[in-house]
Amino acid sequence: MKAKKFDSDFESGKDITGSLDLSKIKRPNQTQRRVNVDFPTWMIESLDKEASRLGVTRQSIIKVWLAERLESLAH
């Protein structure tokens, strides 16, 4: 597919995913590294309660809250 056709299809809202090579796609700054953090029991219980209320995992809520905090500090 030529670039003009690709751009035209994209601009008109057509599905262009069939024209993309997704086999090597990467999200920038999204590589993960494992860290171990020790939390007091009360904190884990609170995290689990909130995670359950929201229907997400403990790990997810920790990631979201840390990301929100770091983002607020960056501005």
Buried (B, 14 or more C-beta within 10 A) or exposed (E): EEEEEBEEBEEEEEEBEEEEEEEEEEEEEEEEEEEEEEEEEEEEEEBEEEBEEEEBEBEEBBEEEEEEEEEEEEE
